[in-house]
């Protein structure tokens, strides 16, 4: 599931890079993309602590990045019901919006 988020962020970055005629890493460095996909921030304050995230991207595109994350419908990192290492491991819901919101 996090791979889908990484792909969605990479596609967004590619579109922005083409539009701006800039390298992909100028738009969003690989380290920032990976950090977002691993941590799954839900708020601008959480996104702001992303490794190597340019301030301009946070200020100008932070809400857009958060909407991409929201569209991926991933569980939050601290949701015990949805974490793969939680014991016992209940069946994962298709969308865990009911327990992670």
Backbone as ProteinMPNN parsed JSONL, in Angstrom:
{"seq_chain_A": "XXXXXXXXXXXXXXXXXXXXXXXXXXXXXXXXXXXXXXXXXXXXXXXXXXXXXXXXXXXXXXXXXXXXXXXXXXXXXXXXXXXXXXXXXXXXXXXXXXXXX", "coords_chain_A": {"N_chain_A": [[0.807, -1.187, 0.0], [1.949, 1.25, 0.773], [3.696, 1.487, -1.277], [2.04, 2.19, -3.376], [1.389, 4.778, -2.593], [3.928, 5.948, -2.787], [4.297, 5.717, -5.562], [2.197, 7.36, -6.462], [2.995, 9.847, -5.434], [5.418, 10.108, -6.815], [4.479, 10.284, -9.437], [3.047, 12.686, -9.287], [5.191, 14.399, -8.723], [6.65, 14.108, -11.098], [4.873, 15.22, -13.007], [4.825, 17.858, -12.063], [7.532, 18.537, -12.406], [7.824, 18.416, -15.184], [6.027, 20.415, -15.972], [7.286, 22.647, -14.797], [9.694, 22.539, -16.019], [11.968, 21.487, -14.751], [14.391, 19.485, -12.943], [13.352, 16.336, -11.502], [14.209, 15.871, -8.814], [14.573, 18.447, -7.974], [12.071, 19.357, -7.573], [10.903, 17.548, -5.649], [12.906, 15.944, -3.517], [14.321, 12.604, -3.633], [14.737, 11.498, -1.071], [12.882, 12.898, 0.499], [10.473, 12.082, -0.688], [10.549, 9.316, -0.102], [10.507, 9.467, 2.723], [8.015, 10.628, 3.221], [6.336, 8.612, 2.207], [6.9, 6.564, 3.997], [6.371, 7.611, 6.575], [3.816, 8.744, 6.349], [2.459, 11.402, 6.718], [-0.23, 13.356, 8.1], [-0.955, 15.928, 8.605], [-0.071, 19.374, 7.991], [1.895, 20.224, 9.779], [3.135, 17.817, 10.462], [4.05, 17.068, 7.958], [5.902, 19.057, 7.574], [8.121, 18.225, 8.985], [9.395, 16.477, 7.354], [12.159, 14.824, 5.91], [14.492, 16.649, 4.063], [12.565, 18.16, 2.674], [11.774, 20.739, 0.573], [11.205, 24.1, 1.605], [9.636, 25.776, 0.012], [8.092, 23.957, -1.446], [6.622, 22.815, 0.62], [5.167, 25.084, 1.483], [3.825, 25.903, -0.877], [2.743, 23.599, -2.022], [1.993, 21.844, -0.08], [-0.633, 21.209, 0.879], [-1.648, 19.954, -1.381], [0.007, 17.696, -1.535], [-0.763, 16.458, 0.85], [-3.392, 15.837, 0.134], [-2.937, 13.875, -1.781], [-1.877, 11.901, -0.165], [-4.104, 11.43, 1.477], [-5.88, 10.423, -0.45], [-4.722, 7.975, -0.926], [-5.526, 6.41, 1.167], [-4.228, 5.196, 3.442], [-3.4, 3.478, 6.505], [-2.775, 5.147, 9.636], [0.472, 5.511, 11.113], [0.478, 4.861, 13.814], [-1.757, 3.336, 14.339], [-2.963, 0.729, 16.02], [-4.699, -1.316, 15.343], [-4.42, -1.564, 12.598], [-1.753, -1.902, 12.061], [0.889, -3.971, 10.862], [2.467, -5.339, 12.675], [1.026, -5.613, 14.971], [-0.301, -7.469, 17.702], [-2.87, -9.575, 18.803], [-3.19, -10.261, 15.267], [-5.653, -8.852, 13.626], [-7.947, -9.282, 10.834], [-7.134, -7.096, 8.194], [-8.887, -4.139, 7.521], [-10.475, -3.045, 4.472], [-10.499, -0.29, 4.122], [-9.295, 1.762, 6.592], [-10.477, 3.955, 7.67], [-12.363, 4.23, 9.629], [-11.114, 3.57, 12.022], [-8.808, 5.042, 12.104], [-9.174, 7.714, 11.76]], "CA_chain_A": [[0.0, 0.0, 0.0], [2.824, 2.413, 0.785], [4.268, 1.577, -2.617], [1.074, 2.954, -4.161], [1.57, 6.181, -2.22], [5.187, 6.361, -3.408], [4.055, 5.875, -7.008], [1.344, 8.54, -6.658], [3.842, 11.018, -5.195], [6.383, 10.191, -7.917], [3.749, 10.761, -10.618], [2.803, 14.11, -9.047], [6.484, 15.066, -8.875], [6.99, 14.101, -12.529], [4.042, 16.23, -13.668], [5.318, 19.187, -11.651], [8.853, 18.751, -13.015], [7.604, 18.695, -16.606], [5.41, 21.743, -16.057], [8.256, 23.676, -14.407], [10.927, 22.306, -16.763], [13.0, 21.32, -13.726], [14.629, 18.074, -12.591], [12.448, 15.768, -10.492], [14.723, 16.081, -7.458], [14.441, 19.863, -7.651], [10.685, 19.473, -7.105], [10.789, 16.781, -4.406], [14.029, 15.004, -3.45], [13.993, 11.2, -3.372], [14.687, 11.263, 0.383], [11.611, 13.428, 0.985], [9.429, 11.198, -1.191], [10.593, 8.094, 0.715], [10.109, 9.788, 4.085], [6.56, 10.82, 3.213], [5.703, 7.308, 2.002], [7.093, 5.743, 5.201], [5.746, 8.22, 7.754], [2.422, 9.052, 6.023], [1.985, 12.545, 7.505], [-1.634, 13.711, 7.869], [-1.112, 17.356, 8.854], [1.051, 20.185, 7.496], [2.953, 20.231, 10.797], [3.846, 16.546, 10.32], [4.727, 17.137, 6.667], [7.019, 19.993, 7.718], [9.285, 17.534, 9.545], [9.89, 15.537, 6.351], [13.568, 14.986, 5.547], [14.85, 17.293, 2.796], [11.427, 18.756, 1.983], [12.005, 22.168, 0.369], [10.196, 24.954, 2.241], [8.727, 26.252, -1.025], [7.137, 22.884, -1.752], [5.713, 22.741, 1.773], [4.281, 26.254, 1.489], [3.021, 26.02, -2.099], [2.127, 22.336, -2.448], [1.761, 20.964, 1.069], [-2.018, 20.719, 0.893], [-1.787, 19.029, -2.509], [0.666, 16.455, -1.119], [-1.648, 15.826, 1.843], [-4.55, 15.261, -0.561], [-2.459, 12.633, -2.401], [-1.79, 10.943, 0.941], [-5.481, 11.102, 1.853], [-6.454, 9.589, -1.509], [-4.138, 6.631, -0.84], [-6.263, 5.718, 2.233], [-3.339, 4.361, 4.24], [-3.577, 3.617, 7.947], [-1.747, 5.948, 10.292], [1.563, 4.684, 11.622], [0.238, 4.437, 15.196], [-3.016, 2.606, 14.449], [-2.639, -0.643, 16.429], [-5.565, -2.267, 14.646], [-4.024, -1.706, 11.203], [-0.316, -2.184, 11.923], [1.178, -5.373, 10.566], [3.146, -5.968, 13.8], [0.132, -5.668, 16.123], [-0.62, -8.829, 18.111], [-3.05, -10.44, 17.649], [-3.341, -9.576, 14.001], [-6.993, -9.025, 13.053], [-7.959, -9.03, 9.392], [-7.05, -5.674, 7.88], [-10.034, -3.641, 6.77], [-10.126, -2.465, 3.173], [-10.172, 1.098, 4.46], [-9.376, 1.852, 8.048], [-10.886, 5.312, 8.021], [-13.166, 4.204, 10.844], [-10.292, 3.459, 13.22], [-7.622, 5.886, 12.023], [-9.491, 9.117, 11.508]], "C_chain_A": [[0.86, 1.265, 0.0], [3.506, 2.591, -0.573], [3.339, 2.37, -3.531], [1.186, 4.445, -3.858], [2.85, 6.718, -2.846], [5.02, 6.599, -4.902], [3.207, 7.115, -7.293], [2.147, 9.825, -6.453], [4.849, 11.211, -6.329], [5.711, 10.711, -9.184], [3.449, 12.251, -10.489], [4.087, 14.909, -9.275], [6.877, 15.169, -10.336], [6.181, 15.157, -13.283], [4.51, 17.643, -13.332], [6.657, 19.508, -12.314], [8.722, 19.088, -14.495], [7.024, 20.091, -16.783], [6.412, 22.865, -15.783], [9.556, 23.591, -15.195], [12.13, 22.265, -15.813], [13.232, 19.832, -13.489], [13.672, 17.618, -11.488], [12.913, 16.077, -9.077], [14.711, 17.549, -7.047], [13.04, 20.11, -7.089], [10.527, 18.803, -5.746], [11.923, 15.76, -4.38], [13.562, 13.581, -3.134], [13.848, 10.918, -1.878], [13.367, 11.759, 0.967], [10.459, 12.529, 0.549], [9.374, 9.917, -0.359], [10.081, 8.355, 2.129], [8.597, 9.97, 4.193], [5.853, 9.469, 3.094], [5.826, 6.42, 3.242], [6.31, 6.305, 6.377], [4.267, 8.54, 7.568], [1.89, 10.212, 6.885], [0.55, 12.916, 7.125], [-1.896, 15.207, 8.009], [0.102, 18.094, 8.291], [2.2, 20.197, 8.497], [3.77, 18.944, 10.74], [4.646, 16.536, 9.017], [5.969, 18.018, 6.757], [8.275, 19.328, 8.269], [9.863, 16.49, 8.591], [11.333, 15.859, 5.981], [13.695, 15.607, 4.162], [13.671, 17.878, 2.016], [11.685, 20.253, 1.816], [10.858, 22.999, 0.955], [9.181, 25.462, 1.223], [7.685, 25.212, -1.398], [6.14, 22.748, -0.607], [4.698, 23.875, 1.712], [3.332, 26.285, 0.294], [2.259, 24.754, -2.468], [1.825, 21.387, -1.301], [0.365, 20.381, 1.104], [-2.259, 19.715, -0.232], [-1.153, 17.678, -2.178], [-0.201, 15.722, -0.101], [-2.88, 15.215, 1.191], [-4.175, 13.969, -1.277], [-2.378, 11.543, -1.338], [-3.19, 10.489, 1.349], [-6.114, 10.16, 0.829], [-5.925, 8.161, -1.46], [-4.805, 5.785, 0.239], [-5.399, 4.733, 3.013], [-3.647, 4.525, 5.717], [-2.497, 4.534, 8.511], [-0.711, 5.011, 10.889], [1.27, 4.152, 13.021], [-1.075, 3.694, 15.387], [-2.724, 1.143, 14.777], [-3.482, -1.667, 15.673], [-5.066, -2.552, 13.239], [-2.549, -2.051, 11.021], [-0.096, -3.667, 11.699], [1.839, -6.08, 11.742], [2.284, -6.044, 15.064], [-0.225, -7.123, 16.419], [-1.845, -8.762, 18.996], [-3.364, -9.632, 16.403], [-4.735, -9.821, 13.421], [-6.94, -8.824, 11.546], [-7.947, -7.525, 9.14], [-8.271, -5.244, 7.096], [-9.573, -3.041, 5.44], [-9.74, -1.005, 3.349], [-10.294, 1.213, 5.957], [-9.709, 3.254, 8.48], [-11.654, 5.323, 9.332], [-12.312, 4.138, 12.11], [-9.122, 4.424, 13.212], [-7.943, 7.364, 11.867], [-9.425, 9.947, 12.749]], "O_chain_A": [[0.543, 2.235, -0.688], [3.85, 3.706, -0.965], [3.806, 3.139, -4.37], [1.089, 5.276, -4.761], [2.857, 7.827, -3.379], [5.544, 7.573, -5.443], [3.467, 7.839, -8.254], [1.996, 10.782, -7.213], [5.104, 12.338, -6.755], [6.307, 11.493, -9.926], [3.577, 12.998, -11.459], [4.077, 15.952, -9.928], [7.383, 16.203, -10.772], [6.728, 15.901, -14.098], [4.583, 18.511, -14.202], [6.88, 20.642, -12.736], [9.436, 19.954, -15.001], [7.472, 20.856, -17.638], [6.393, 23.901, -16.448], [10.422, 24.456, -15.066], [13.153, 22.912, -16.039], [12.369, 19.011, -13.798], [13.243, 18.414, -10.653], [12.118, 16.494, -8.235], [14.831, 17.849, -5.86], [12.853, 20.972, -6.231], [10.064, 19.432, -4.794], [11.899, 14.801, -5.152], [12.55, 13.379, -2.463], [12.948, 10.187, -1.465], [12.795, 11.107, 1.841], [9.562, 12.246, 1.343], [8.297, 9.478, 0.043], [9.313, 7.561, 2.672], [7.978, 9.512, 5.154], [4.88, 9.214, 3.803], [4.94, 5.606, 3.506], [5.655, 5.555, 7.1], [3.531, 8.599, 8.553], [0.975, 10.02, 7.686], [0.163, 12.801, 5.962], [-2.94, 15.699, 7.582], [1.173, 17.509, 8.134], [3.364, 20.182, 8.097], [4.982, 18.98, 10.949], [5.779, 16.055, 8.978], [6.971, 17.756, 6.092], [9.382, 19.818, 8.043], [10.727, 15.705, 8.982], [11.686, 17.018, 5.765], [13.077, 15.142, 3.205], [13.778, 18.07, 0.805], [11.805, 20.968, 2.81], [9.688, 22.643, 0.815], [7.994, 25.569, 1.533], [6.525, 25.547, -1.639], [4.943, 22.585, -0.842], [3.499, 23.646, 1.872], [2.166, 26.652, 0.436], [1.238, 24.824, -3.152], [1.44, 20.241, -1.532], [0.196, 19.184, 1.334], [-2.991, 18.741, -0.055], [-1.715, 16.633, -2.505], [-0.358, 14.504, -0.18], [-3.368, 14.181, 1.647], [-4.998, 13.059, -1.375], [-2.765, 10.4, -1.581], [-3.428, 9.297, 1.543], [-6.803, 9.209, 1.2], [-6.604, 7.234, -1.903], [-4.664, 4.562, 0.23], [-5.784, 3.582, 3.22], [-4.104, 5.586, 6.143], [-1.427, 4.676, 7.919], [-0.999, 3.84, 11.14], [1.77, 3.087, 13.382], [-1.465, 3.448, 16.528], [-2.284, 0.393, 13.906], [-3.013, -2.772, 15.398], [-5.258, -3.656, 12.729], [-2.141, -2.452, 9.931], [-0.793, -4.509, 12.264], [1.786, -7.308, 11.815], [2.756, -6.489, 16.11], [-0.428, -7.917, 15.5], [-1.864, -7.929, 19.902], [-3.754, -8.467, 16.481], [-4.983, -10.856, 12.804], [-5.978, -8.25, 11.035], [-8.667, -6.772, 9.797], [-8.654, -5.894, 6.124], [-8.435, -2.591, 5.305], [-8.752, -0.547, 2.775], [-11.301, 0.801, 6.532], [-9.273, 3.701, 9.541], [-11.609, 6.307, 10.071], [-12.742, 4.604, 13.165], [-8.489, 4.606, 14.253], [-7.026, 8.186, 11.846], [-9.667, 11.153, 12.699]]}, "name": "protein", "num_of_chains": 1, "seq": "XXXXXXXXXXXXXXXXXXXXXXXXXXXXXXXXXXXXXXXXXXXXXXXXXXXXXXXXXXXXXXXXXXXXXXXXXXXXXXXXXXXXXXXXXXXXXXXXXXXXX"}
